[in-house]
Amino acid sequence: MSSKIEETFQIVANLQIQFDKLSKSSVGESSECRQAEPVKKENDELIEKPNGTFEKVKPLLINKELKNQGTESEEILYKNSIYKINSASYMFGASVDTSYSSSSDLSGESDLVLLDRPNPPANRAWCSDENEPVLTVNLANYIKPTAVSYQHFKWNGTVPYGSPRVFDVFFEACLDFDCENTEPLITNCEYKSSGQIQEQIYPIPSNLKIKSIVKVQFRFLKNHGNVNKTCVSLVRVYGESTDLPKMREYKEVKSTKTCSALRNGYHNSPFYYDKLEYKTCGYLFWKGCCSVCPECCDDCYIDDYTGFYVIASILLFFLVLGLVTSFLIWIFIFIDGRCKRRNSIQNERAKCP
C-alpha cells in the first residue's frame, strides 16, 4: 500500500507541473477580460458550493492512471480534497449541446472542440458561418468556476483569420439542462496575437457570487480578420469540485493493437489503418497512445467508421458474388438452351425421308 501511495503522489506531482501555467503572469498579461456584472439574484435550486475554504485547493489535471478509483490509498490521498480540473474535457464526459449551439462544419463530431490535446489540428476545428456563433457545453460535473481558456491550433506571429478574437461566457442560471435562463460569467475576453501564446487563460474574479454550475455558453462576438466564418479549436472551463469525474472508458476490442503497432500502421499501412483499424479519439486517449503516436490523435475522429467499412465491404463482396453467380447461371442456361435447340433440329432432320 505504501508503494501505491508513493506512486500516486508522484502522479499528482507531475500533473501539478502541467497546471502551474494557470498562475503564470505571462498568461495573465495576454488574457484580459472584463468582470461580468454580479449576479443580482441567485437561484436557490442550484447546488451549494463544496464545503471548506478554497484557499487550500489542490490543482489537479486528471490523468489516465487516476481513472481506476476506489483503492484505499487514493481515498487517503484525496480525502477532504477539492479538485481543480478542466470540466469541459470530452474525456471526462463533457459534451456540446448542439440544440443550443450554432450549426457547424463538424457534423456529428462537435465534441472535438472539447478534446483536450496539446496541439489541436487545424483541419478539425468547430467552424460556423453564423454571425456571432454560440457554443454551448454540458460540463462533466458541477464546478465552482475559476477560469476559462481558449486555444487555437498552432500559429506563429499572427493568429489565423477566422479564429475567435472577442467572446463572452455565460452560465446557465438554473438546474434544469433545458433551461434558457443564462447569466454572464465573464465578458469581453480577447484572444490576442501578441506573445504567441497558444492557450490563453481568463481567470474568473473570486468575488463573483456564483454557485456551482454545470453548463456554459461561449458567445463569439468578433474574429480575427473579420471574416464570415469563425473557427474554434479548443475551449476549456476550469473549476473546483469535490467530485472527481471519471474518465470515459472503452471496452477492449480484440482487433485492436498496441500503441506502437497503431503508429506503425498509421505510417506504413494507411489504407488498412483508415478503413479497418479501430482508432476513435476516445479510445486512443484512454489507451494512452497519444504519447506514443501523437499524429494518430491529431487525425482521429470521435466516431470510428471502421465498422461501417467492414459491413460495407462484406455487403459489397456478397453483392459481387451474387452478380457473378447470376451471370454464370445465365450463361449456363443460355448454352444449355442452344444445345437443346440444336439437338432438336438434328432430330427433326433425321426423321425426314
C-alpha positions as a Markdown table, in Angstrom:
| # | Residue | x | y | z |
|---|---|---|---|---|
| 1 | Met | 0.0 | 0.0 | 0.0 |
| 2 | Ser | 2.8 | 2.4 | 0.8 |
| 3 | Ser | 4.3 | 1.9 | -2.7 |
| 4 | Lys | 0.9 | 2.6 | -4.2 |
| 5 | Ile | 0.6 | 5.8 | -2.2 |
| 6 | Glu | 4.0 | 6.9 | -3.2 |
| 7 | Glu | 3.2 | 6.2 | -6.9 |
| 8 | Thr | 0.0 | 8.2 | -6.7 |
| 9 | Phe | 1.8 | 11.2 | -5.1 |
| 10 | Gln | 4.3 | 11.1 | -7.9 |
| 11 | Ile | 1.5 | 11.2 | -10.5 |
| 12 | Val | 0.0 | 14.2 | -8.7 |
| 13 | Ala | 3.4 | 16.0 | -8.6 |
| 14 | Asn | 3.8 | 15.5 | -12.4 |
| 15 | Leu | 0.3 | 16.8 | -13.0 |
| 16 | Gln | 0.9 | 19.8 | -10.7 |
| 17 | Ile | 3.7 | 21.0 | -13.1 |
| 18 | Gln | 1.2 | 20.9 | -16.0 |
| 19 | Phe | -1.3 | 23.0 | -14.1 |
| 20 | Asp | 1.2 | 25.7 | -13.0 |
| 21 | Lys | 0.6 | 27.6 | -16.2 |
| 22 | Leu | -2.7 | 28.9 | -14.6 |
| 23 | Ser | -0.6 | 31.1 | -12.3 |
| 24 | Lys | 1.9 | 32.4 | -14.8 |
| 25 | Ser | 2.0 | 36.1 | -15.2 |
| 26 | Ser | 2.6 | 35.8 | -19.0 |
| 27 | Val | -0.7 | 34.2 | -19.4 |
| 28 | Gly | -2.5 | 36.7 | -17.2 |
| 29 | Glu | -1.0 | 39.6 | -19.1 |
| 30 | Ser | -2.1 | 38.2 | -22.5 |
| 31 | Ser | -5.6 | 37.1 | -21.3 |
| 32 | Glu | -7.7 | 40.0 | -20.2 |
| 33 | Cys | -11.5 | 40.1 | -19.7 |
| 34 | Arg | -13.9 | 42.4 | -18.2 |
| 35 | Gln | -15.5 | 41.2 | -15.0 |
| 36 | Ala | -19.1 | 40.2 | -15.5 |
| 37 | Glu | -21.8 | 42.1 | -13.7 |
| 38 | Pro | -22.5 | 40.4 | -10.3 |
| 39 | Val | -25.5 | 38.1 | -10.5 |
| 40 | Lys | -28.3 | 40.0 | -8.8 |
| 41 | Lys | -30.4 | 37.0 | -7.8 |
| 42 | Glu | -29.1 | 33.5 | -7.1 |
| 43 | Asn | -31.2 | 30.5 | -7.9 |
| 44 | Asp | -32.0 | 28.6 | -4.7 |
| 45 | Glu | -32.3 | 25.4 | -6.6 |
| 46 | Leu | -28.6 | 25.4 | -7.6 |
| 47 | Ile | -26.2 | 23.1 | -5.8 |
| 48 | Glu | -24.3 | 24.8 | -3.0 |
| 49 | Lys | -20.6 | 25.2 | -3.4 |
| 50 | Pro | -18.4 | 22.5 | -1.7 |
| 51 | Asn | -17.8 | 22.9 | 2.0 |
| 52 | Gly | -14.5 | 24.2 | 3.2 |
| 53 | Thr | -12.3 | 27.0 | 2.1 |
| 54 | Phe | -10.9 | 27.3 | -1.4 |
| 55 | Glu | -7.6 | 28.6 | -0.2 |
| 56 | Lys | -6.3 | 25.0 | 0.2 |
| 57 | Val | -7.4 | 23.7 | -3.2 |
| 58 | Lys | -5.2 | 21.1 | -4.8 |
| 59 | Pro | -4.7 | 21.9 | -8.5 |
| 60 | Leu | -5.1 | 18.6 | -10.5 |
| 61 | Leu | -5.5 | 17.6 | -14.1 |
| 62 | Ile | -6.7 | 14.0 | -14.2 |
| 63 | Asn | -4.5 | 11.5 | -16.0 |
| 64 | Lys | -5.3 | 8.0 | -17.3 |
| 65 | Glu | -3.6 | 6.5 | -14.3 |
| 66 | Leu | -6.2 | 8.0 | -11.9 |
| 67 | Lys | -9.3 | 6.5 | -13.7 |
| 68 | Asn | -9.3 | 3.4 | -11.5 |
| 69 | Gln | -10.6 | 4.9 | -8.3 |
| 70 | Gly | -11.8 | 3.3 | -5.1 |
| 71 | Thr | -8.5 | 2.0 | -3.7 |
| 72 | Glu | -7.7 | 2.7 | -0.1 |
| 73 | Ser | -4.5 | 4.6 | -0.9 |
| 74 | Glu | -6.4 | 7.0 | -3.2 |
| 75 | Glu | -9.1 | 7.5 | -0.5 |
| 76 | Ile | -6.4 | 8.6 | 1.9 |
| 77 | Leu | -4.8 | 10.9 | -0.6 |
| 78 | Tyr | -7.9 | 12.6 | -1.8 |
| 79 | Lys | -10.0 | 12.7 | 1.4 |
| 80 | Asn | -11.4 | 16.2 | 2.0 |
| 81 | Ser | -9.7 | 17.5 | -1.1 |
| 82 | Ile | -11.1 | 20.0 | -3.6 |
| 83 | Tyr | -10.1 | 19.3 | -7.2 |
| 84 | Lys | -9.3 | 21.9 | -9.8 |
| 85 | Ile | -10.0 | 20.4 | -13.2 |
| 86 | Asn | -11.0 | 21.1 | -16.8 |
| 87 | Ser | -14.6 | 20.2 | -16.5 |
| 88 | Ala | -15.2 | 20.8 | -20.3 |
| 89 | Ser | -13.0 | 17.9 | -21.2 |
| 90 | Tyr | -14.6 | 15.3 | -23.6 |
| 91 | Met | -12.7 | 12.5 | -21.9 |
| 92 | Phe | -14.3 | 13.3 | -18.6 |
| 93 | Gly | -17.8 | 13.2 | -20.1 |
| 94 | Ala | -18.4 | 16.8 | -21.3 |
| 95 | Ser | -20.3 | 17.3 | -24.5 |
| 96 | Val | -21.5 | 20.0 | -26.9 |
| 97 | Asp | -25.2 | 20.8 | -26.6 |
| 98 | Thr | -26.0 | 21.0 | -30.3 |
| 99 | Ser | -29.6 | 22.1 | -29.6 |
| 100 | Tyr | -28.3 | 25.4 | -28.1 |
| 101 | Ser | -25.3 | 25.8 | -30.4 |
| 102 | Ser | -24.8 | 27.3 | -33.8 |
| 103 | Ser | -24.6 | 25.0 | -36.8 |
| 104 | Ser | -21.0 | 23.7 | -37.5 |
| 105 | Asp | -19.0 | 22.0 | -40.2 |
| 106 | Leu | -18.2 | 19.2 | -37.7 |
| 107 | Ser | -21.5 | 17.4 | -38.4 |
| 108 | Gly | -21.9 | 14.8 | -35.7 |
| 109 | Glu | -18.4 | 15.5 | -34.3 |
| 110 | Ser | -18.8 | 18.8 | -32.5 |
| 111 | Asp | -17.3 | 17.3 | -29.3 |
| 112 | Leu | -13.9 | 17.5 | -31.0 |
| 113 | Val | -13.8 | 21.2 | -29.7 |
| 114 | Leu | -13.7 | 19.7 | -26.2 |
| 115 | Leu | -11.0 | 17.1 | -26.8 |
| 116 | Asp | -8.2 | 18.3 | -24.6 |
| 117 | Arg | -5.0 | 17.8 | -26.5 |
| 118 | Pro | -1.7 | 19.8 | -26.5 |
| 119 | Asn | -1.9 | 20.9 | -30.2 |
| 120 | Pro | -5.4 | 20.7 | -31.7 |
| 121 | Pro | -5.2 | 20.1 | -35.5 |
| 122 | Ala | -6.1 | 22.9 | -38.0 |
| 123 | Asn | -8.4 | 20.7 | -40.1 |
| 124 | Arg | -10.6 | 19.5 | -37.2 |
| 125 | Ala | -11.9 | 22.9 | -35.8 |
| 126 | Trp | -15.5 | 23.7 | -34.9 |
| 127 | Cys | -16.4 | 26.2 | -37.7 |
| 128 | Ser | -19.6 | 28.2 | -38.1 |
| 129 | Asp | -20.8 | 30.6 | -40.8 |
| 130 | Glu | -23.3 | 32.2 | -38.5 |
| 131 | Asn | -22.9 | 35.8 | -37.3 |
| 132 | Glu | -21.7 | 35.7 | -33.6 |
| 133 | Pro | -21.9 | 31.9 | -33.3 |
| 134 | Val | -22.8 | 30.3 | -30.0 |
| 135 | Leu | -21.2 | 27.1 | -28.5 |
| 136 | Thr | -23.0 | 25.5 | -25.5 |
| 137 | Val | -21.1 | 23.0 | -23.4 |
| 138 | Asn | -22.5 | 20.4 | -20.9 |
| 139 | Leu | -19.7 | 20.2 | -18.3 |
| 140 | Ala | -18.6 | 16.8 | -16.9 |
| 141 | Asn | -19.7 | 17.7 | -13.4 |
| 142 | Tyr | -20.8 | 20.6 | -11.2 |
| 143 | Ile | -17.9 | 23.0 | -10.5 |
| 144 | Lys | -17.2 | 26.3 | -8.9 |
| 145 | Pro | -15.7 | 28.0 | -12.0 |
| 146 | Thr | -12.2 | 29.6 | -11.6 |
| 147 | Ala | -11.2 | 30.3 | -15.2 |
| 148 | Val | -12.0 | 29.7 | -18.9 |
| 149 | Ser | -9.4 | 29.4 | -21.7 |
| 150 | Tyr | -9.3 | 29.3 | -25.4 |
| 151 | Gln | -6.5 | 27.6 | -27.5 |
| 152 | His | -6.3 | 27.9 | -31.3 |
| 153 | Phe | -4.4 | 25.5 | -33.4 |
| 154 | Lys | -0.7 | 26.2 | -33.6 |
| 155 | Trp | 0.2 | 29.6 | -35.1 |
| 156 | Asn | 3.3 | 31.7 | -35.4 |
| 157 | Gly | 3.5 | 35.5 | -35.5 |
| 158 | Thr | -0.2 | 36.2 | -36.3 |
| 159 | Val | -3.4 | 34.5 | -35.3 |
| 160 | Pro | -5.0 | 33.0 | -38.4 |
| 161 | Tyr | -8.1 | 34.7 | -39.9 |
| 162 | Gly | -11.3 | 33.2 | -38.6 |
| 163 | Ser | -10.0 | 32.4 | -35.1 |
| 164 | Pro | -12.1 | 34.0 | -32.2 |
| 165 | Arg | -11.0 | 37.4 | -31.1 |
| 166 | Val | -13.6 | 38.6 | -28.6 |
| 167 | Phe | -16.1 | 36.4 | -26.8 |
| 168 | Asp | -18.3 | 36.3 | -23.7 |
| 169 | Val | -19.0 | 33.3 | -21.5 |
| 170 | Phe | -22.4 | 32.8 | -19.9 |
| 171 | Phe | -23.6 | 30.1 | -17.4 |
| 172 | Glu | -27.0 | 28.5 | -17.0 |
| 173 | Ala | -28.7 | 30.0 | -14.0 |
| 174 | Cys | -30.9 | 27.1 | -13.2 |
| 175 | Leu | -30.5 | 23.3 | -12.5 |
| 176 | Asp | -32.6 | 22.1 | -15.5 |
| 177 | Phe | -30.5 | 21.2 | -18.5 |
| 178 | Asp | -33.2 | 22.7 | -20.9 |
| 179 | Cys | -33.2 | 26.0 | -19.1 |
| 180 | Glu | -32.6 | 29.1 | -21.2 |
| 181 | Asn | -32.0 | 31.5 | -18.3 |
| 182 | Thr | -28.4 | 32.5 | -18.6 |
| 183 | Glu | -26.2 | 34.9 | -16.6 |
| 184 | Pro | -22.8 | 36.4 | -17.6 |
| 185 | Leu | -19.8 | 34.6 | -16.2 |
| 186 | Ile | -17.0 | 36.6 | -17.8 |
| 187 | Thr | -17.2 | 39.1 | -20.7 |
| 188 | Asn | -15.1 | 40.8 | -23.3 |
| 189 | Cys | -12.4 | 38.1 | -23.4 |
| 190 | Glu | -9.9 | 38.8 | -26.1 |
| 191 | Tyr | -7.7 | 36.2 | -27.7 |
| 192 | Lys | -4.5 | 38.2 | -28.5 |
| 193 | Ser | -1.9 | 37.6 | -31.2 |
| 194 | Ser | 0.9 | 39.1 | -29.1 |
| 195 | Gly | 3.2 | 36.8 | -27.2 |
| 196 | Gln | 2.4 | 33.8 | -29.4 |
| 197 | Ile | 0.7 | 32.0 | -26.5 |
| 198 | Gln | -1.4 | 29.2 | -27.8 |
| 199 | Glu | -3.7 | 28.7 | -24.8 |
| 200 | Gln | -4.8 | 32.0 | -23.2 |
| 201 | Ile | -6.5 | 31.7 | -19.8 |
| 202 | Tyr | -9.1 | 34.2 | -18.4 |
| 203 | Pro | -9.4 | 34.0 | -14.6 |
| 204 | Ile | -12.9 | 34.4 | -13.2 |
| 205 | Pro | -12.9 | 37.0 | -10.3 |
| 206 | Ser | -13.2 | 35.3 | -7.0 |
| 207 | Asn | -15.6 | 37.9 | -5.7 |
| 208 | Leu | -18.2 | 36.9 | -8.3 |
| 209 | Lys | -21.1 | 35.3 | -6.4 |
| 210 | Ile | -21.7 | 32.2 | -8.4 |
| 211 | Lys | -22.7 | 28.8 | -7.1 |
| 212 | Ser | -21.8 | 25.5 | -8.8 |
| 213 | Ile | -22.6 | 25.4 | -12.5 |
| 214 | Val | -22.9 | 22.5 | -15.0 |
| 215 | Lys | -23.5 | 24.3 | -18.3 |
| 216 | Val | -21.7 | 27.2 | -20.0 |
| 217 | Gln | -22.2 | 29.0 | -23.3 |
| 218 | Phe | -19.4 | 30.7 | -25.3 |
| 219 | Arg | -20.7 | 33.6 | -27.5 |
| 220 | Phe | -18.1 | 34.6 | -30.1 |
| 221 | Leu | -18.6 | 38.3 | -30.9 |
| 222 | Lys | -15.6 | 39.0 | -33.2 |
| 223 | Asn | -13.0 | 37.0 | -35.1 |
| 224 | His | -9.5 | 37.8 | -36.4 |
| 225 | Gly | -9.7 | 39.2 | -39.9 |
| 226 | Asn | -13.5 | 40.0 | -39.6 |
| 227 | Val | -14.2 | 37.1 | -42.0 |
| 228 | Asn | -17.6 | 35.4 | -42.4 |
| 229 | Lys | -16.5 | 32.0 | -40.8 |
| 230 | Thr | -15.4 | 31.6 | -37.2 |
| 231 | Cys | -13.4 | 28.5 | -36.4 |
| 232 | Val | -12.9 | 27.4 | -32.8 |
| 233 | Ser | -10.2 | 24.8 | -31.9 |
| 234 | Leu | -10.4 | 24.1 | -28.2 |
| 235 | Val | -12.2 | 25.6 | -25.2 |
| 236 | Arg | -11.6 | 24.7 | -21.5 |
| 237 | Val | -13.5 | 25.5 | -18.3 |
| 238 | Tyr | -11.5 | 25.2 | -15.1 |
| 239 | Gly | -13.2 | 24.8 | -11.8 |
| 240 | Glu | -13.2 | 23.4 | -8.3 |
| 241 | Ser | -15.2 | 20.5 | -7.2 |
| 242 | Thr | -15.4 | 17.8 | -4.5 |
| 243 | Asp | -16.4 | 15.3 | -7.2 |
| 244 | Leu | -13.6 | 13.6 | -9.1 |
| 245 | Pro | -15.0 | 13.0 | -12.6 |
| 246 | Lys | -14.3 | 9.6 | -14.2 |
| 247 | Met | -12.6 | 9.3 | -17.5 |
| 248 | Arg | -14.6 | 7.7 | -20.3 |
| 249 | Glu | -14.0 | 4.0 | -20.5 |
| 250 | Tyr | -13.9 | 1.9 | -23.7 |
| 251 | Lys | -14.2 | -1.8 | -24.0 |
| 252 | Glu | -11.1 | -3.6 | -25.2 |
| 253 | Val | -11.6 | -4.6 | -28.9 |
| 254 | Lys | -10.0 | -7.9 | -29.9 |
| 255 | Ser | -8.9 | -6.5 | -33.3 |
| 256 | Thr | -7.1 | -3.5 | -31.7 |
| 257 | Lys | -3.3 | -3.4 | -31.4 |
| 258 | Thr | -0.7 | -1.8 | -29.1 |
| 259 | Cys | 0.1 | 1.8 | -29.5 |
| 260 | Ser | 3.4 | 1.1 | -31.3 |
| 261 | Ala | 1.5 | -1.1 | -33.7 |
| 262 | Leu | -1.1 | 1.6 | -34.4 |
| 263 | Arg | 1.8 | 4.0 | -35.1 |
| 264 | Asn | 3.4 | 1.6 | -37.5 |
| 265 | Gly | 0.1 | 1.1 | -39.3 |
| 266 | Tyr | -0.6 | 4.8 | -39.4 |
| 267 | His | 2.7 | 5.3 | -41.3 |
| 268 | Asn | 3.1 | 2.1 | -43.3 |
| 269 | Ser | -0.4 | 0.8 | -43.9 |
| 270 | Pro | -2.6 | 3.9 | -44.2 |
| 271 | Phe | -5.5 | 2.2 | -46.1 |
| 272 | Tyr | -5.8 | -0.6 | -43.6 |
| 273 | Tyr | -5.4 | 1.9 | -40.7 |
| 274 | Asp | -8.1 | 4.2 | -42.1 |
| 275 | Lys | -10.6 | 1.6 | -43.2 |
| 276 | Leu | -10.2 | -1.3 | -40.9 |
| 277 | Glu | -8.4 | -0.4 | -37.7 |
| 278 | Tyr | -10.4 | 0.7 | -34.6 |
| 279 | Lys | -9.0 | 4.1 | -33.5 |
| 280 | Thr | -11.5 | 6.5 | -32.1 |
| 281 | Cys | -10.2 | 9.6 | -30.4 |
| 282 | Gly | -11.6 | 8.5 | -27.1 |
| 283 | Tyr | -10.1 | 5.0 | -27.4 |
| 284 | Leu | -6.6 | 6.4 | -28.3 |
| 285 | Phe | -6.7 | 8.9 | -25.4 |
| 286 | Trp | -8.0 | 6.3 | -23.0 |
| 287 | Lys | -5.4 | 3.7 | -24.1 |
| 288 | Gly | -2.6 | 6.3 | -23.7 |
| 289 | Cys | -1.5 | 6.2 | -27.3 |
| 290 | Cys | -1.1 | 9.9 | -27.7 |
| 291 | Ser | 2.4 | 10.0 | -26.2 |
| 292 | Val | 3.5 | 7.1 | -28.5 |
| 293 | Cys | 1.6 | 8.2 | -31.6 |
| 294 | Pro | 0.6 | 11.9 | -31.4 |
| 295 | Glu | -0.1 | 12.0 | -35.1 |
| 296 | Cys | -2.7 | 9.3 | -34.6 |
| 297 | Cys | -4.5 | 11.5 | -32.0 |
| 298 | Asp | -4.2 | 14.6 | -34.2 |
| 299 | Asp | -6.1 | 12.9 | -37.1 |
| 300 | Cys | -8.6 | 10.9 | -35.0 |
| 301 | Tyr | -12.4 | 11.1 | -35.2 |
| 302 | Ile | -15.0 | 11.0 | -32.4 |
| 303 | Asp | -16.8 | 8.2 | -34.2 |
| 304 | Asp | -14.8 | 5.4 | -35.9 |
| 305 | Tyr | -16.2 | 4.4 | -39.2 |
| 306 | Thr | -14.3 | 1.1 | -39.3 |
| 307 | Gly | -17.4 | -0.9 | -38.5 |
| 308 | Phe | -19.2 | 0.8 | -41.4 |
| 309 | Tyr | -16.4 | 0.0 | -43.8 |
| 310 | Val | -16.3 | -3.6 | -42.7 |
| 311 | Ile | -20.0 | -4.1 | -43.1 |
| 312 | Ala | -20.0 | -2.3 | -46.4 |
| 313 | Ser | -17.1 | -4.5 | -47.6 |
| 314 | Ile | -19.0 | -7.6 | -46.7 |
| 315 | Leu | -22.2 | -6.5 | -48.4 |
| 316 | Leu | -20.2 | -5.5 | -51.5 |
| 317 | Phe | -18.5 | -8.9 | -51.5 |
| 318 | Phe | -21.8 | -10.7 | -51.4 |
| 319 | Leu | -23.3 | -8.4 | -54.0 |
| 320 | Val | -20.4 | -9.0 | -56.4 |
| 321 | Leu | -20.6 | -12.7 | -55.7 |
| 322 | Gly | -24.3 | -12.7 | -56.4 |
| 323 | Leu | -23.9 | -10.9 | -59.6 |
| 324 | Val | -21.1 | -13.3 | -60.8 |
| 325 | Thr | -23.1 | -16.3 | -59.8 |
| 326 | Ser | -26.2 | -15.0 | -61.6 |
| 327 | Phe | -24.1 | -14.3 | -64.7 |
| 328 | Leu | -22.7 | -17.8 | -64.7 |
| 329 | Ile | -26.2 | -19.3 | -64.2 |
| 330 | Trp | -27.5 | -17.2 | -67.1 |
| 331 | Ile | -24.6 | -18.4 | -69.3 |
| 332 | Phe | -25.2 | -22.0 | -68.4 |
| 333 | Ile | -28.9 | -21.7 | -69.1 |
| 334 | Phe | -28.2 | -19.9 | -72.4 |
| 335 | Ile | -25.7 | -22.6 | -73.6 |
| 336 | Asp | -27.9 | -25.4 | -72.4 |
| 337 | Gly | -30.9 | -23.9 | -74.3 |
| 338 | Arg | -28.8 | -23.6 | -77.5 |
| 339 | Cys | -27.7 | -27.2 | -77.2 |
| 340 | Lys | -31.2 | -28.4 | -76.7 |
| 341 | Arg | -32.4 | -26.5 | -79.7 |
| 342 | Arg | -29.6 | -27.8 | -81.8 |
| 343 | Asn | -30.3 | -31.4 | -80.8 |
| 344 | Ser | -34.0 | -30.9 | -81.5 |
| 345 | Ile | -33.2 | -29.6 | -85.1 |
| 346 | Gln | -30.9 | -32.5 | -85.7 |
| 347 | Asn | -33.5 | -35.0 | -84.6 |
| 348 | Glu | -36.1 | -33.4 | -86.9 |
| 349 | Arg | -33.8 | -33.6 | -89.8 |
| 350 | Ala | -33.1 | -37.3 | -89.0 |
| 351 | Lys | -36.8 | -38.1 | -89.3 |
| 352 | Cys | -37.1 | -36.6 | -92.7 |
| 353 | Pro | -37.2 | -39.3 | -95.6 |
